[in-house]
Amino acid sequence: MSEFDYDLFVIGAGSGGVRASRIAASHGAKVAVAEEHRIGGTCVIRGCVPKKMLVYGSHFAEELQDAAHYGWSIEGMRFDWQTLRDTVLRDVDRLETAYTSTLDNNKVEHFHKRAAIAGPNAVRLASGREVTARYILVATGAWPVMPEFEGNEHCITSNEVFHLPEFPRRVVIQGAGYIAMEFAGIFNALGSHVTVVNRSDVILRGYDEGLRDRLLQITMARGIEYKFHCPITKVEKREDGTLMVTPGQQDPIQADVVLIATGRRPKTDGLGLENAGIALGPKGEIPVDEYSKTACDSIYAVGDVTDRVQLTPIAIREGHAVADALFGGEQRTIAYDCIPSAVFSQPPIAAVGLTEGEARNQYGNIKVYSSDFRPMKNVFAERHERGLYKLVVDANTGRILGIHMIGPDSPEILQAAAIAVKAGLTKADFDATVALHPSMAEELVLMR
Ligand code: NDP
């Protein structure tokens, strides 16, 4: 008999927590997981997955518009928000069931309750019950930040945006990061008037400047308005439900929905970390070592709550590695370089490796190749939007240090190209690869 109730108790059944639970159980550990909301976490329930479905749903606007140039005429076309919303929410239910079955099939016990750390080997459930575990894994994720301003209670975050009862004709989005640019694209495509307000004049900080400029140019041409250097100072609700949004010192803008997308903070409120001697880091994160171990030897943390890289595939890798290390006899670290990422804006952006600026700082002597082209499907549809691909190369060795792309399907294309960057391939390897014609992806091997 073990001296503990469980070998592993996981707090949070999101991407990292579910993966760690399943793998630990497959190694023979007795595992339990507690989740206060829904099994699946941010990515499945209120993030990546439903967002991508809305991107797909909204993209039909462009396809239908372009279809006329290919000879299709569509009479009586109309869009129904409730249909799209409910289809997305139904699929989220389906995925939650699938995730729950994964836990059940692996004999992971799950508690639909909030849980907090009561000591290095103890967890207290909201019911008051206390259980013990040899190891505890914190995978509670992150939560949207709501800046302080008068009337912020009238605003929503990405948590609520999937449930809007009515389609908003006028949307104001605060922030110009991932969530802001993705929802600006969704609402704009579906027919809302979208205004993006941000505290700086930088969109998608961290991405290649050329790509960001291109996205700005294209989205402005598509009708998205930007107001820079003026974060919201006040939101007032009128009797008819209209929201009067004051950006900085500017005149108020009318809106039906105000979406706040100003980052996500690690979710540690009331987690009881102090009971195990764990202090938070400067950004409110749980500090961990390269094996995801906290300051307490029996407690680990993975995913957004550690604020390393806030991306689902990273949380999954971290959770998997912890389970393998604790119960599978294989200790390994995660490589945080060369992580491919994408913004599902319209058009989307995708990138891997170093930007031009980062490469210049680290390597000094670099070469940048670029292809600025009009995708064939845009030419046919008389759509004047251009794609832009860039290769950042170490001039001394020819090694590809980064790939940056904006254009239709760029995330789909980049995933394969990221393998080449991760493998350390060179520009000569790209040049030696025969183009796949006609495609947009062929631009990657045709840059000279
Ligand atoms: P981001 O960090 O991407 O962007 C935050 C934005 O809000 C920036 O424009 C920033 O401005 C602004 N901002 C930050 N703090 C404040 C403040 N206090 N007041 C006013 N403005 C502020 O955050 P998101 O919320 O868009 O997304 C959170 C995370 O979720 C992302 O970092 C990403 O890791 C993940 N995510 C990933 C997606 C993907 O992979 N496709 C999709 C969606 C989310 P400035 O830059 O000027 O400082």
Boltz pocket constraint, residues with backbone or C-beta under 6 A from the ligand:
constraints:
  - pocket:
      binder: B
      contacts: [[A, 147], [A, 174], [A, 175], [A, 176], [A, 177], [A, 178], [A, 179], [A, 180], [A, 182], [A, 198], [A, 199], [A, 200], [A, 201], [A, 202], [A, 203], [A, 204], [A, 205], [A, 231], [A, 261], [A, 262], [A, 263], [A, 264], [A, 309], [A, 310], [A, 311], [A, 341], [A, 342], [A, 343], [A, 344]]
      max_distance: 6.0
